[in-house]
């Protein structure tokens, strides 16, 4: 989106930047000293962040039927969602879910722009509602922070900086342990903490690495994640169109800008050039220069501008969620072809994922004839084949099992029949012979069906090929 499309050719000048907001003309870092926002939308974000923190730190502690509510054990390939265990052979469900999530984010972006980044993204939530408030509490307002950073290293500065970074590190360490709880489960994490450090040195160094990573991101990298590193921020321009609702400045109302003067007739727009919208922006942009890729849709500038509009008795919404067509052509948002296509794909994927989850089996069975083994003659009237079966028990119970030949005369002879137990959350195997009367063999290869039962209930019917003589 060009500047001319946004604020008109009469407002485009050479002064508009040609670089990221956090980079100076000399290529150095421009540190963003964001003013604390205040307003209705900021309060909504604050309440949402509290819920977010509660959910993030509490989920690993919640158990149902002595199982974690949520766990993503990548090392063992075991995942638990709402106390249901998913194994690698259920990966297709996760694949469909991930594609559905990507489509949802794309659809949300097409409609609402980058609001996801400002309201839900963990990077923004942790930075704006945990780390930055600690900074305000210790170092003071943005003006005081800037003065402190530019000043000499006094005792006061050393104490404040040490306290802030110590707290940052402790919080980062806690976040790392919480993520580990999502992977291993809270019980295993507590067990590891209680055991000697020497027994878990690789894991300890891994935790220190991720702690340092979180600490660096929230203490130093900050807005660069949103403006430079995050791939979603880079891709947003591909998804936006002129009907996308974004945090936008209504230049038709606001221009030309001018300071208010008492008892003087003025021919200015509603923008009084107070620059509060710039001062509260966490990425340091001026939204009045048009929609920019650094904008994360946090809506802080909307609150700041609405507060000013109330004070000068002008209509609210000079900065608001609006599409380019709404501001330029006064057209309301409409569902265009792109939105309809994304919506249709999302509905299909959601239905498919629900169907796959509902029809998912707690025990998966695969069966095949042992390769390299010919049929055996059993007595004078029967033939036998050696088979192997693999069982994945996704439940947390040890289950007895039984195999029965179905739809054809014959019998199953188990090898190691005393081990007819499927161990909980594990892969088991079994070997057995299938004996079929010669009279039932009509072709060189016969498709047989074997029923798998546990506690008298059929779990699954598995098909396999029975090899006989040439006929």
C-alpha positions as CSV (number, residue, x, y, z in Angstrom):
1,X,0.0,0.0,0.0
2,X,1.6,3.3,-1.1
3,X,1.6,6.5,0.9
4,X,-0.3,8.2,-1.9
5,X,-3.2,5.8,-1.5
6,X,-3.2,6.5,2.2
7,X,-2.8,10.2,2.9
8,X,-2.9,11.7,-0.5
9,X,-0.2,13.2,-2.8
10,X,-0.3,16.6,-1.1
11,X,1.0,15.0,2.2
12,X,3.7,12.8,0.8
13,X,7.1,14.3,1.3
14,X,10.7,13.4,1.3
15,X,10.7,13.3,5.1
16,X,8.9,10.0,5.3
17,X,11.3,7.3,6.4
18,X,12.6,4.6,4.1
19,X,13.7,2.2,6.9
20,X,12.3,0.4,9.9
21,X,11.0,2.6,12.8
22,X,13.6,1.1,15.1
23,X,16.5,1.9,12.9
24,X,18.2,5.2,12.6
25,X,19.5,6.8,9.4
26,X,23.0,5.6,10.3
27,X,21.7,2.0,10.7
28,X,21.8,2.1,14.5
29,X,19.1,0.9,16.9
30,X,16.3,3.3,17.8
31,X,15.2,2.2,21.3
32,X,11.5,2.6,21.7
33,X,10.4,4.2,24.9
34,X,6.7,3.5,24.8
35,X,4.3,5.6,27.0
36,X,1.9,3.5,29.0
37,X,-1.5,3.5,27.2
38,X,-4.7,4.2,28.9
39,X,-8.3,3.6,27.7
40,X,-11.1,1.2,27.1
41,X,-9.2,-1.0,24.5
42,X,-6.1,-1.1,26.6
43,X,-8.2,-2.3,29.6
44,X,-9.7,-5.1,27.5
45,X,-6.2,-6.1,26.4
46,X,-5.1,-6.1,30.1
47,X,-7.9,-8.4,31.2
48,X,-7.2,-10.7,28.2
49,X,-3.5,-10.8,29.2
50,X,-4.4,-11.8,32.8
51,X,-6.5,-14.6,31.4
52,X,-3.7,-15.5,29.1
53,X,-1.1,-15.7,32.0
54,X,-3.5,-17.7,34.1
55,X,-4.1,-20.2,31.3
56,X,-0.4,-20.4,30.3
57,X,0.9,-21.1,33.8
58,X,-2.1,-23.2,35.1
59,X,-2.6,-25.6,32.2
60,X,0.3,-27.9,33.1
61,X,-1.1,-28.2,36.6
62,X,-4.5,-29.4,35.5
63,X,-5.2,-33.1,35.4
64,X,-8.2,-35.2,34.4
65,X,-8.2,-38.9,35.4
66,X,-4.7,-38.5,36.6
67,X,-3.6,-37.4,33.1
68,X,-2.3,-33.9,32.1
69,X,-5.0,-31.9,30.3
70,X,-2.4,-30.8,27.8
71,X,1.1,-32.2,27.0
72,X,3.3,-32.1,23.9
73,X,6.0,-34.7,24.5
74,X,8.0,-34.3,21.2
75,X,10.8,-36.5,22.5
76,X,8.5,-39.6,22.8
77,X,6.1,-38.6,20.1
78,X,3.2,-38.5,22.6
79,X,0.7,-35.7,22.7
80,X,-2.2,-35.2,25.1
81,X,-5.0,-32.9,24.3
82,X,-7.9,-32.6,26.8
83,X,-6.7,-35.9,28.4
84,X,-6.8,-37.9,25.1
85,X,-3.5,-39.4,24.1
86,X,-2.3,-39.0,20.5
87,X,0.7,-40.9,19.1
88,X,2.8,-40.5,15.9
89,X,0.3,-42.5,13.8
90,X,-2.3,-39.8,14.7
91,X,0.0,-37.2,13.1
92,X,-2.4,-36.6,10.2
93,X,-4.9,-35.2,12.7
94,X,-2.3,-32.7,13.9
95,X,-1.4,-31.9,10.2
96,X,-5.0,-31.1,9.4
97,X,-5.2,-29.1,12.6
98,X,-2.1,-27.1,11.8
99,X,-3.3,-26.3,8.3
100,X,-6.7,-25.3,9.8
101,X,-4.9,-23.0,12.2
102,X,-2.8,-21.4,9.4
103,X,-6.0,-20.8,7.4
104,X,-7.7,-19.3,10.4
105,X,-4.9,-16.9,11.0
106,X,-4.9,-16.0,7.3
107,X,-8.6,-15.4,7.4
108,X,-8.4,-13.4,10.5
109,X,-5.6,-11.3,9.0
110,X,-7.6,-10.7,5.8
111,X,-10.5,-9.4,7.8
112,X,-8.8,-7.7,10.8
113,X,-5.2,-7.2,9.7
114,X,-2.6,-7.8,12.4
115,X,-4.8,-7.5,15.4
116,X,-3.8,-11.0,16.4
117,X,-0.2,-9.7,17.0
118,X,-1.3,-6.9,19.3
119,X,-3.9,-8.8,21.3
120,X,-3.0,-12.5,21.4
121,X,0.6,-13.1,20.3
122,X,2.7,-14.3,23.3
123,X,5.6,-11.9,22.4
124,X,3.3,-8.9,22.7
125,X,1.4,-10.1,25.7
126,X,4.5,-10.9,27.8
127,X,6.3,-7.8,26.7
128,X,3.5,-5.2,27.1
129,X,1.8,-6.7,30.2
130,X,4.6,-8.3,32.2
131,X,8.1,-7.1,31.3
132,X,7.4,-3.5,30.3
133,X,5.2,-2.8,33.5
134,X,8.2,-4.1,35.6
135,X,10.4,-1.6,33.7
136,X,7.9,1.2,34.4
137,X,7.7,0.3,38.0
138,X,11.5,0.2,38.5
139,X,12.9,2.9,36.1
140,X,9.8,5.2,35.9
141,X,8.2,6.8,32.9
142,X,9.7,6.6,29.3
143,X,11.3,10.1,29.8
144,X,13.0,8.9,33.0
145,X,14.1,5.7,31.3
146,X,15.7,7.6,28.5
147,X,17.5,9.9,30.9
148,X,18.7,7.0,33.0
149,X,20.0,5.1,29.9
150,X,21.8,8.2,28.6
151,X,23.2,9.2,32.0
152,X,26.4,8.0,33.7
153,X,26.6,4.7,35.7
154,X,25.7,5.9,39.2
155,X,24.8,3.7,42.1
156,X,21.1,4.4,41.5
157,X,21.4,3.3,37.9
158,X,23.3,0.2,38.8
159,X,20.8,-0.8,41.4
160,X,17.8,-0.2,39.1
161,X,19.3,-2.0,36.2
162,X,20.5,-4.9,38.3
163,X,17.1,-5.3,39.9
164,X,15.2,-5.1,36.6
165,X,17.4,-7.6,34.8
166,X,17.4,-10.0,37.8
167,X,13.6,-10.0,37.8
168,X,13.6,-10.5,34.0
169,X,15.9,-13.5,34.3
170,X,13.9,-15.1,37.0
171,X,10.7,-14.7,35.0
172,X,12.4,-16.1,31.9
173,X,13.6,-19.1,34.0
174,X,10.0,-19.6,35.1
175,X,8.7,-19.4,31.5
176,X,11.3,-22.0,30.5
177,X,10.2,-24.4,33.2
178,X,6.6,-23.9,32.2
179,X,7.3,-24.8,28.6
180,X,9.2,-27.9,29.9
181,X,6.1,-28.8,31.9
182,X,4.1,-28.8,28.6
183,X,6.6,-31.2,27.1
184,X,7.3,-33.7,30.0
185,X,4.4,-33.0,32.4
186,X,4.5,-31.2,35.7
187,X,5.1,-34.4,37.7
188,X,8.2,-35.2,35.7
189,X,9.5,-31.7,36.0
190,X,9.1,-31.6,39.8
191,X,10.8,-35.0,39.9
192,X,13.8,-33.7,37.9
193,X,14.1,-30.6,40.1
194,X,14.3,-32.8,43.3
195,X,16.9,-35.1,41.8
196,X,20.7,-34.3,41.8
197,X,21.7,-31.7,39.2
198,X,24.4,-34.0,37.9
199,X,21.8,-36.5,36.7
200,X,20.2,-34.0,34.4
201,X,23.0,-31.7,33.2
202,X,22.0,-31.7,29.5
203,X,18.5,-30.7,30.4
204,X,19.7,-28.1,32.8
205,X,21.9,-26.5,30.1
206,X,19.0,-26.6,27.7
207,X,16.8,-24.8,30.2
208,X,19.6,-22.2,30.7
209,X,19.7,-21.7,26.9
210,X,16.0,-21.1,26.5
211,X,16.0,-18.9,29.7
212,X,18.7,-16.8,28.1
213,X,16.8,-16.7,24.8
214,X,13.6,-15.5,26.5
215,X,15.6,-13.0,28.6
216,X,17.4,-11.5,25.5
217,X,14.1,-11.3,23.6
218,X,12.2,-9.4,26.3
219,X,15.1,-7.4,27.7
220,X,16.8,-6.3,24.5
221,X,15.4,-7.6,21.2
222,X,11.8,-6.6,21.9
223,X,10.0,-4.9,19.0
224,X,12.6,-6.2,16.5
225,X,10.9,-9.6,16.8
226,X,7.7,-8.0,15.5
227,X,9.2,-5.7,12.8
228,X,12.0,-7.9,11.5
229,X,12.2,-11.5,12.8
230,X,8.5,-12.7,12.8
231,X,7.6,-14.3,9.5
232,X,3.9,-13.5,10.0
233,X,4.7,-9.8,10.1
234,X,6.6,-10.2,6.8
235,X,3.7,-12.1,5.2
236,X,0.9,-9.7,6.3
237,X,1.4,-7.5,3.2
238,X,0.5,-10.5,1.0
239,X,-2.8,-11.1,2.9
240,X,-4.0,-7.5,3.2
241,X,-6.3,-5.9,0.6
242,X,-8.3,-2.7,0.5
243,X,-11.1,-4.3,2.5
244,X,-8.9,-5.4,5.4
245,X,-9.8,-3.8,8.7
246,X,-6.6,-2.2,10.1
247,X,-5.6,0.4,12.7
248,X,-5.9,3.4,10.4
249,X,-5.8,7.2,10.6
250,X,-8.7,8.9,8.9
251,X,-6.8,11.5,7.0
252,X,-10.0,12.9,5.4
253,X,-11.0,14.1,8.9
254,X,-7.6,14.8,10.4
255,X,-5.8,16.8,7.7
256,X,-4.5,19.4,7.6
257,X,-3.1,19.2,11.1
258,X,-2.8,22.2,13.4
259,X,-2.6,23.3,17.0
260,X,-5.7,24.6,18.6
261,X,-5.7,28.2,19.5
262,X,-8.2,29.8,21.8
263,X,-10.5,32.5,20.4
264,X,-9.2,32.1,16.9
265,X,-10.9,30.9,13.8
266,X,-8.9,27.9,12.4
267,X,-9.3,25.9,9.2
268,X,-7.6,22.7,10.4
269,X,-8.6,19.1,10.6
270,X,-9.3,17.2,13.8
271,X,-5.7,16.1,14.3
272,X,-4.0,18.6,16.6
273,X,-0.6,17.0,16.1
274,X,-0.1,16.1,19.8
275,X,1.9,13.0,18.8
276,X,0.4,10.9,21.6
277,X,-0.4,8.2,19.1
278,X,3.4,7.9,18.4
279,X,4.4,8.0,22.0
280,X,2.2,5.0,23.0
281,X,3.2,2.9,20.0
282,X,5.3,-0.1,21.0
283,X,7.1,-0.2,17.6
284,X,7.6,3.6,17.4
285,X,5.7,4.4,14.2
286,X,3.5,7.3,13.3
287,X,0.2,5.8,12.2
288,X,-0.7,9.1,10.5
289,X,1.8,8.2,7.8
290,X,-0.4,5.4,6.7
291,X,-0.6,1.6,7.4
292,X,3.0,0.3,7.9
293,X,4.3,-3.2,8.3
294,X,5.6,-2.4,11.8
295,X,2.0,-1.8,13.1
296,X,1.0,-4.8,15.3
297,X,-2.6,-3.7,15.7
298,X,-2.4,-3.2,19.4
299,X,-4.9,-0.3,19.2
300,X,-2.9,1.8,21.8
301,X,-3.0,4.7,19.4
302,X,-6.8,4.4,19.2
303,X,-7.1,4.9,23.0
304,X,-4.6,7.8,23.0
305,X,-6.4,9.6,20.1
306,X,-9.9,9.0,21.5
307,X,-8.8,10.5,24.8
308,X,-7.6,13.6,23.1
309,X,-10.8,13.8,21.0
310,X,-12.9,13.7,24.1
311,X,-10.9,16.5,25.7
312,X,-11.2,18.8,22.6
313,X,-14.9,17.8,22.1
314,X,-14.4,16.2,18.7
315,X,-15.9,12.9,17.4
316,X,-14.1,9.7,18.4
317,X,-12.5,7.4,15.8
318,X,-10.0,9.7,14.1
319,X,-7.8,6.6,14.5
320,X,-9.8,3.4,14.4
321,X,-10.1,-0.1,12.9
322,X,-11.1,0.7,9.3
323,X,-10.3,-0.5,5.8
324,X,-8.7,1.6,3.1
325,X,-11.9,1.6,1.2
326,X,-13.9,2.8,4.2
327,X,-11.6,5.8,4.7
328,X,-11.0,6.7,1.1
329,X,-14.4,5.7,-0.5
330,X,-16.6,5.5,2.6
331,X,-17.4,1.9,1.9
332,X,-18.2,-0.5,4.7
333,X,-16.5,-3.9,5.1
334,X,-17.8,-6.6,2.8
335,X,-17.0,-10.3,2.4
336,X,-15.0,-10.5,-0.8
337,X,-14.0,-13.5,-2.8
338,X,-10.8,-14.0,-0.8
339,X,-12.7,-14.1,2.6
340,X,-15.3,-16.5,1.2
341,X,-12.6,-18.8,-0.1
342,X,-10.7,-18.9,3.2
343,X,-13.9,-19.4,5.1
344,X,-15.0,-22.3,3.0
345,X,-11.6,-24.0,3.3
346,X,-11.6,-23.4,7.1
347,X,-15.0,-25.0,7.5
348,X,-14.0,-28.1,5.5
349,X,-10.8,-28.5,7.4
350,X,-12.6,-28.0,10.8
351,X,-15.2,-30.6,9.9
352,X,-12.6,-33.0,8.7
353,X,-10.5,-32.6,11.9
354,X,-13.6,-33.2,14.1
355,X,-14.5,-36.3,12.1
356,X,-10.9,-37.7,12.4
357,X,-10.8,-37.0,16.1
358,X,-14.2,-38.6,16.8
359,X,-13.4,-41.7,14.7
360,X,-9.9,-42.1,16.1
361,X,-9.2,-45.4,17.7
362,X,-7.7,-45.9,21.2
363,X,-5.9,-49.0,20.0
364,X,-4.4,-49.3,16.5
365,X,-3.6,-52.7,15.0
366,X,-1.6,-53.7,11.9
367,X,-1.1,-57.3,10.8
368,X,1.0,-58.9,8.1
369,X,2.2,-62.3,7.0
370,X,5.9,-62.9,7.9
371,X,7.9,-62.5,4.7
372,X,10.0,-65.4,3.5
373,X,7.7,-67.9,5.0
374,X,5.7,-70.3,2.8
375,X,2.5,-72.0,3.9
376,X,2.8,-75.0,6.2
377,X,0.7,-78.2,5.8
378,X,-1.2,-78.8,9.0
379,X,-2.3,-82.4,9.2
380,X,-3.9,-83.7,6.0
381,X,-6.6,-81.1,5.4
382,X,-5.3,-77.6,6.5
383,X,-2.7,-75.0,5.6
384,X,-1.0,-72.5,8.0
385,X,0.6,-69.1,7.6
386,X,2.8,-67.3,10.2
387,X,1.6,-63.7,10.9
388,X,2.8,-60.9,13.1
389,X,0.7,-58.1,14.5
390,X,1.6,-54.7,15.9
391,X,-0.5,-53.1,18.6
392,X,-0.4,-49.4,19.7
393,X,-2.2,-49.0,23.0
394,X,-2.9,-45.3,23.4
395,X,-4.7,-45.7,26.7
396,X,-3.2,-45.7,30.2
397,X,-4.5,-49.2,31.1
398,X,-3.0,-52.6,30.5
399,X,-5.6,-54.4,28.3
400,X,-6.0,-58.1,27.6
401,X,-6.6,-59.0,23.9
402,X,-7.9,-61.9,21.9
403,X,-7.7,-62.6,18.1
404,X,-10.6,-64.4,16.3
405,X,-10.7,-65.5,12.6
406,X,-13.9,-64.1,11.0
407,X,-15.8,-64.9,7.8
408,X,-13.9,-68.1,7.1
409,X,-13.4,-71.5,8.8
410,X,-10.1,-72.0,10.6
411,X,-8.3,-71.2,13.8
412,X,-5.6,-69.0,15.3
413,X,-2.7,-70.5,17.2
414,X,-0.9,-67.9,19.3
415,X,2.9,-68.0,20.0
416,X,3.6,-67.1,23.6
417,X,-0.1,-67.1,24.4
418,X,0.6,-66.2,28.0
419,X,1.6,-62.7,26.9
420,X,-1.8,-61.6,25.7
421,X,-1.6,-58.2,27.3
422,X,-1.3,-54.8,25.7
423,X,0.8,-52.7,28.0
424,X,-0.4,-49.1,28.6
425,X,0.9,-46.4,26.3
426,X,3.2,-48.7,24.5
427,X,3.8,-50.6,21.3
428,X,3.3,-54.4,21.6
429,X,3.6,-57.2,19.1
430,X,2.4,-60.8,18.8
431,X,3.1,-63.7,16.5
432,X,0.6,-66.4,15.6
433,X,-0.4,-69.0,13.0
434,X,-3.6,-68.9,11.0
435,X,-4.8,-72.4,10.0
436,X,-7.4,-72.7,7.3
437,X,-8.9,-75.9,5.8
438,X,-7.8,-76.6,2.2
439,X,-11.4,-76.5,1.1
440,X,-11.6,-72.8,1.9
441,X,-8.6,-72.0,-0.2
442,X,-9.8,-71.0,-3.7
443,X,-6.8,-68.9,-5.0
444,X,-3.1,-68.6,-4.5
445,X,-3.8,-65.5,-2.2
446,X,-6.9,-65.4,0.1
447,X,-7.9,-62.2,1.9
448,X,-8.7,-63.1,5.6
449,X,-10.2,-61.0,8.4
450,X,-9.0,-61.1,12.0
451,X,-11.1,-59.6,14.8
452,X,-9.2,-58.0,17.7
453,X,-11.1,-58.2,21.0
454,X,-10.5,-56.8,24.4
455,X,-12.6,-57.6,27.5
456,X,-15.2,-59.2,25.1
457,X,-15.5,-56.0,23.0
458,X,-14.4,-55.9,19.4
459,X,-11.7,-53.2,18.9
460,X,-10.9,-53.6,15.2
461,X,-11.1,-55.9,12.2
462,X,-7.8,-56.3,10.4
463,X,-7.4,-57.7,6.9
464,X,-4.3,-59.7,5.7
465,X,-3.2,-62.0,2.9
466,X,-3.1,-65.7,3.4
467,X,-0.7,-67.5,1.0
468,X,-1.7,-71.0,-0.3
469,X,-0.4,-73.3,-3.0
470,X,-0.8,-72.7,-6.8
471,X,-4.2,-73.9,-7.9
